Amino acid sequence: MIKIAIDAMGGDFGAEPIIAGVIEALKQREFQAYLVGDESKLKSLIPHKYSKFITFVQSSEVFAMDESATDALKRKESTIFKAVELVRSGDCKAVVSAGHSGASMSLATLRLGRVKGISRPAIATLMPTTQANQKTLVLDVGANVDCKAENLFEFAIMGYAYAKEIMRIDNPRIGLLSNGEEDCKGNEITKDAFEMLKKLDSFIGNVEGNQIFDGSVDVIICDGFVGNILLKTSEGVASAITKIIKQSVKKSPLAILGAILMKSVFRGLKNQIDYDEYGGAPLLGVKDCVIISHGKSSPKAIKNAIFQALKFSESSINEVISNELTKFAK
């Protein structure tokens, strides 16, 4: 049975939504949850029938959101430090945290180490597309705000491996995010990266922002500065559209009737753009599985983050990354 370390107290809303998400996940699949947190506060949240799947790891110290990620290594009694250590020691296969993302990244890189050949891990996230049952993987979305061309090349290898192993795409199409499709477009770093990426059979060239959502590409590469703005903007647009639709519907009785008749359509749209459906973002390029969830994660988001961790743990993604990098080693 796969063992997952869970930072049970790191989220913005405390332990309740995290534990609720663990229970929801256990209702659908058996795994061993190592809950890192204050056992006296967590134990009462666990229904008796699921207690056999729970192991408590005592820690009452939470790494606060306003603390500097550089201090994470000093806080050896914090929930996120102990959760990562469970993976480092081999007791668990993966860690899921809705706590301080910078601390999670820092500890994962320093304590778990990087995959051989990877200089910088990257955060990947799935974006919805207009094509049914198809998503676009974007990386990096926040781990590295300044990148070299070599980093972008490594991101492409990691994205390719994730698309094959986790998304089950046989021949992933990789694009480099730029300000135009032409080969000559981009800044100096993306132009240099373009030349390196041409070595990959899976590389289709430069892509523009609208292609993130049209299903024409499977993996999109960018630096973490651009990627994080892209991610936050997309979340904001999705939220704004939802509010605009609701406001417009309320203005007309006919629109209200139409909304009732199209309830299933709106539900499908919500699921398509809802962060909770994805749960968390994998940190690619470290030796073990680390899933970083939003601090405001709901139980549903935590459940899906755990499912991501389980799927990742059963894959050979890091082996694929290493094998692909070996092909292009100088």
C-alpha positions as CSV (number, residue, x, y, z in Angstrom):
1,M,0.0,0.0,0.0
2,I,1.4,3.4,-1.0
3,K,2.3,5.7,1.8
4,I,1.7,9.4,1.4
5,A,3.1,12.1,3.8
6,I,0.6,14.9,4.2
7,D,1.3,18.3,5.8
8,A,-2.0,18.2,7.8
9,M,-1.8,21.7,9.2
10,G,-0.1,23.9,6.6
11,G,-3.1,25.3,4.7
12,D,-4.8,28.6,5.2
13,F,-7.8,27.1,6.9
14,G,-6.1,24.7,9.3
15,A,-6.4,20.9,9.5
16,E,-10.2,20.5,8.8
17,P,-10.3,20.7,5.0
18,I,-7.1,18.8,4.7
19,I,-8.3,15.9,6.8
20,A,-11.7,16.0,5.1
21,G,-9.8,15.7,1.7
22,V,-7.8,12.7,3.0
23,I,-11.0,10.9,4.1
24,E,-12.7,11.7,0.7
25,A,-9.7,10.1,-1.0
26,L,-9.7,7.1,1.2
27,K,-13.4,6.5,0.3
28,Q,-12.3,6.0,-3.3
29,R,-8.9,4.3,-2.8
30,E,-6.9,2.7,-0.1
31,F,-3.5,4.1,0.8
32,Q,-1.6,4.9,4.0
33,A,-1.8,8.5,5.1
34,Y,1.0,9.8,7.3
35,L,-0.6,12.9,8.8
36,V,2.0,15.3,10.1
37,G,0.6,17.7,12.7
38,D,-0.7,17.9,16.2
39,E,-2.2,14.5,16.9
40,S,-4.4,15.8,19.7
41,K,-6.2,18.1,17.2
42,L,-6.2,15.7,14.3
43,K,-7.3,12.4,15.8
44,S,-10.9,13.6,16.5
45,L,-11.3,14.4,12.8
46,I,-10.7,10.8,11.7
47,P,-13.8,8.5,11.5
48,H,-13.0,5.3,13.3
49,K,-13.5,3.1,10.1
50,Y,-10.5,4.9,8.5
51,S,-8.2,4.9,11.4
52,K,-6.3,1.8,10.2
53,F,-5.1,3.9,7.2
54,I,-3.8,6.7,9.3
55,T,-0.4,7.1,10.9
56,F,0.2,10.3,13.0
57,V,3.5,12.0,13.0
58,Q,3.6,14.6,15.8
59,S,4.4,18.2,15.0
60,S,2.6,21.3,16.4
61,E,4.8,23.8,14.6
62,V,3.5,25.3,11.3
63,F,5.7,27.2,8.9
64,A,3.7,30.4,8.4
65,M,2.9,31.9,5.0
66,D,4.6,35.1,5.8
67,E,7.9,33.5,6.7
68,S,10.9,33.4,4.3
69,A,11.4,30.1,2.4
70,T,15.1,30.4,3.2
71,D,14.3,29.7,6.9
72,A,12.6,26.4,6.2
73,L,15.7,24.3,6.6
74,K,16.1,25.6,10.2
75,R,12.6,24.7,11.2
76,K,13.1,21.0,11.7
77,E,10.0,20.6,13.9
78,S,7.7,22.2,11.4
79,T,5.0,20.0,9.7
80,I,6.4,20.6,6.2
81,F,10.0,19.7,7.2
82,K,8.8,16.5,8.9
83,A,6.6,15.6,5.9
84,V,9.5,16.0,3.5
85,E,11.8,14.0,5.8
86,L,9.3,11.1,5.7
87,V,9.9,10.9,2.0
88,R,13.7,11.4,2.3
89,S,13.9,8.5,4.8
90,G,11.9,6.2,2.5
91,D,9.0,5.8,4.9
92,C,6.7,7.5,2.3
93,K,6.6,7.7,-1.5
94,A,5.2,11.3,-1.8
95,V,4.4,14.4,0.1
96,V,1.3,16.7,-0.3
97,S,1.3,20.1,1.2
98,A,-1.1,23.1,1.0
99,G,1.4,25.1,3.1
100,H,4.1,27.5,2.3
101,S,5.0,26.7,-1.4
102,G,8.4,28.3,-1.2
103,A,9.3,26.2,1.9
104,S,8.0,23.0,0.1
105,M,10.2,23.7,-2.9
106,S,13.2,24.6,-0.9
107,L,13.0,21.6,1.3
108,A,12.3,19.2,-1.6
109,T,15.3,20.5,-3.5
110,L,17.7,20.5,-0.6
111,R,16.5,17.4,1.3
112,L,15.3,15.1,-1.5
113,G,17.8,16.3,-4.2
114,R,17.4,16.8,-7.9
115,V,17.1,14.2,-10.6
116,K,20.5,13.8,-12.2
117,G,21.0,16.3,-15.0
118,I,18.3,18.7,-13.7
119,S,19.7,22.0,-12.5
120,R,16.4,23.5,-11.5
121,P,13.1,21.8,-10.6
122,A,9.9,23.3,-12.0
123,I,6.3,23.6,-11.0
124,A,3.9,22.2,-13.6
125,T,0.2,22.8,-13.8
126,L,-2.7,21.6,-16.0
127,M,-4.7,24.1,-17.9
128,P,-8.2,23.4,-19.5
129,T,-8.7,23.4,-23.2
130,T,-11.6,23.6,-25.6
131,Q,-11.0,20.0,-26.6
132,A,-12.9,17.4,-24.6
133,N,-10.9,15.5,-22.0
134,Q,-7.7,17.3,-23.1
135,K,-5.4,19.5,-20.9
136,T,-2.3,21.5,-21.5
137,L,0.6,21.1,-19.2
138,V,2.5,24.4,-18.5
139,L,5.8,24.7,-16.7
140,D,7.4,26.5,-15.0
141,V,4.6,28.4,-13.2
142,G,6.6,29.8,-10.3
143,A,9.7,28.0,-9.1
144,N,12.2,29.9,-11.2
145,V,11.6,33.6,-12.1
146,D,15.0,33.9,-13.9
147,C,16.0,31.2,-16.3
148,K,18.7,30.3,-18.8
149,A,18.0,28.6,-22.1
150,E,19.4,25.4,-20.6
151,N,16.7,25.5,-17.9
152,L,13.9,25.8,-20.5
153,F,15.3,22.8,-22.3
154,E,15.3,20.8,-19.1
155,F,11.7,21.9,-18.5
156,A,10.8,20.5,-21.9
157,I,12.3,17.2,-21.0
158,M,10.4,17.1,-17.7
159,G,7.2,18.1,-19.3
160,Y,7.6,15.5,-22.0
161,A,8.1,12.8,-19.3
162,Y,5.0,13.9,-17.4
163,A,2.9,14.0,-20.5
164,K,3.9,10.5,-21.4
165,E,3.8,8.9,-17.9
166,I,1.0,10.7,-16.2
167,M,-1.2,12.2,-18.9
168,R,-0.7,9.0,-21.1
169,I,0.1,10.9,-24.3
170,D,2.2,8.8,-26.6
171,N,3.7,11.6,-28.6
172,P,3.4,14.9,-26.6
173,R,3.7,18.1,-28.6
174,I,6.0,20.6,-26.9
175,G,5.8,24.3,-27.6
176,L,7.8,27.3,-26.3
177,L,5.7,30.2,-25.1
178,S,6.6,33.3,-27.1
179,N,5.2,36.5,-28.5
180,G,4.7,35.0,-31.9
181,E,4.8,31.7,-33.7
182,E,7.7,32.7,-36.1
183,D,11.1,31.2,-35.3
184,C,12.6,34.7,-35.0
185,K,10.2,35.8,-32.2
186,G,11.0,36.0,-28.5
187,N,13.7,37.5,-26.2
188,E,17.3,36.4,-26.2
189,I,16.7,33.5,-23.8
190,T,13.8,32.0,-25.7
191,K,15.6,32.4,-29.0
192,D,18.6,30.4,-27.5
193,A,16.2,27.9,-26.0
194,F,14.4,27.5,-29.4
195,E,17.7,26.4,-31.0
196,M,18.2,23.8,-28.2
197,L,14.7,22.6,-28.4
198,K,15.0,21.9,-32.1
199,K,16.9,18.7,-31.1
200,L,13.6,17.3,-29.8
201,D,11.4,15.4,-32.2
202,S,8.4,16.4,-30.0
203,F,9.1,20.2,-30.4
204,I,6.6,22.0,-32.6
205,G,8.1,25.5,-32.3
206,N,7.0,28.7,-30.7
207,V,3.4,29.0,-29.5
208,E,1.3,32.0,-28.4
209,G,-0.8,32.5,-25.3
210,N,-4.1,31.6,-27.0
211,Q,-2.7,28.1,-27.8
212,I,-2.7,27.2,-24.1
213,F,-6.4,26.7,-24.3
214,D,-7.1,25.5,-27.9
215,G,-5.6,21.9,-27.6
216,S,-3.0,22.4,-30.3
217,V,-0.1,21.7,-28.0
218,D,0.3,19.3,-25.0
219,V,3.2,20.9,-23.1
220,I,4.1,24.6,-23.0
221,I,7.4,25.8,-21.7
222,C,8.2,29.2,-20.1
223,D,10.1,30.7,-17.2
224,G,8.5,30.9,-13.8
225,F,7.9,34.6,-14.0
226,V,5.8,34.4,-17.1
227,G,4.2,31.2,-16.0
228,N,3.1,32.4,-12.7
229,I,1.5,35.5,-14.2
230,L,-0.2,33.3,-16.8
231,L,-1.6,31.0,-14.1
232,K,-2.9,33.8,-11.9
233,T,-4.3,35.7,-14.8
234,S,-6.1,32.5,-16.0
235,E,-7.6,32.0,-12.6
236,G,-8.7,35.6,-12.4
237,V,-10.3,35.4,-15.9
238,A,-12.2,32.2,-15.0
239,S,-13.5,33.7,-11.8
240,A,-14.5,36.9,-13.6
241,I,-16.4,35.1,-16.3
242,T,-18.3,33.1,-13.7
243,K,-19.3,36.2,-11.9
244,I,-20.3,38.0,-15.1
245,I,-22.5,35.1,-16.2
246,K,-24.2,35.0,-12.8
247,Q,-24.8,38.8,-12.8
248,S,-26.2,38.7,-16.3
249,V,-28.5,35.8,-15.6
250,K,-30.0,37.6,-12.6
251,K,-31.0,40.6,-14.8
252,S,-33.5,38.7,-16.9
253,P,-36.3,36.1,-16.0
254,L,-35.7,34.6,-19.4
255,A,-32.0,34.2,-18.8
256,I,-32.8,32.6,-15.4
257,L,-35.0,30.0,-17.2
258,G,-32.2,29.4,-19.8
259,A,-29.7,29.0,-17.0
260,I,-31.9,26.4,-15.3
261,L,-32.3,24.5,-18.6
262,M,-28.5,24.6,-19.1
263,K,-27.6,23.7,-15.6
264,S,-25.6,20.6,-16.6
265,V,-23.7,22.7,-19.2
266,F,-22.7,25.3,-16.6
267,R,-21.7,22.5,-14.2
268,G,-19.5,21.0,-16.8
269,L,-17.9,24.4,-17.4
270,K,-17.3,24.9,-13.7
271,N,-15.6,21.5,-13.5
272,Q,-13.5,22.3,-16.6
273,I,-12.0,25.5,-15.1
274,D,-12.2,24.6,-11.4
275,Y,-8.8,24.4,-9.6
276,D,-10.2,21.9,-7.2
277,E,-10.4,19.4,-10.1
278,Y,-6.6,19.3,-10.4
279,G,-5.8,19.6,-6.7
280,G,-2.2,20.6,-6.8
281,A,0.9,21.2,-8.9
282,P,3.8,18.6,-9.1
283,L,7.3,19.8,-8.5
284,L,9.2,18.1,-11.3
285,G,12.9,17.5,-11.3
286,V,13.3,16.4,-7.7
287,K,14.0,12.7,-6.9
288,D,10.6,12.0,-5.2
289,C,7.0,13.1,-5.6
290,V,6.1,16.5,-4.2
291,I,2.6,17.9,-4.8
292,I,2.1,21.6,-4.0
293,S,-1.5,22.6,-3.3
294,H,-3.1,26.0,-2.9
295,G,-3.2,27.3,0.6
296,K,-7.0,27.8,0.2
297,S,-7.5,24.2,-1.0
298,S,-10.9,22.6,-0.4
299,P,-11.3,19.0,0.7
300,K,-12.0,18.2,-3.0
301,A,-8.7,19.8,-4.0
302,I,-6.8,17.9,-1.3
303,K,-8.4,14.6,-2.5
304,N,-7.3,15.2,-6.1
305,A,-3.8,16.3,-4.9
306,I,-3.5,12.9,-3.2
307,F,-4.7,11.1,-6.3
308,Q,-2.0,13.0,-8.2
309,A,0.6,11.8,-5.7
310,L,-0.6,8.2,-6.0
311,K,-0.4,8.3,-9.8
312,F,3.0,9.9,-9.8
313,S,4.3,7.4,-7.2
314,E,3.3,4.5,-9.5
315,S,4.9,6.0,-12.6
316,S,8.4,5.9,-14.0
317,I,8.6,9.6,-14.7
318,N,12.0,10.3,-13.2
319,E,13.5,7.4,-15.0
320,V,12.1,8.8,-18.3
321,I,13.5,12.2,-17.5
322,S,17.0,10.7,-16.8
323,N,16.9,8.6,-20.0
324,E,15.8,11.6,-22.1
325,L,18.5,13.8,-20.7
326,T,21.2,11.1,-21.3
327,K,20.3,11.2,-25.0
328,F,21.3,14.9,-25.2
329,A,24.2,14.9,-22.8
330,K,27.3,16.6,-24.2
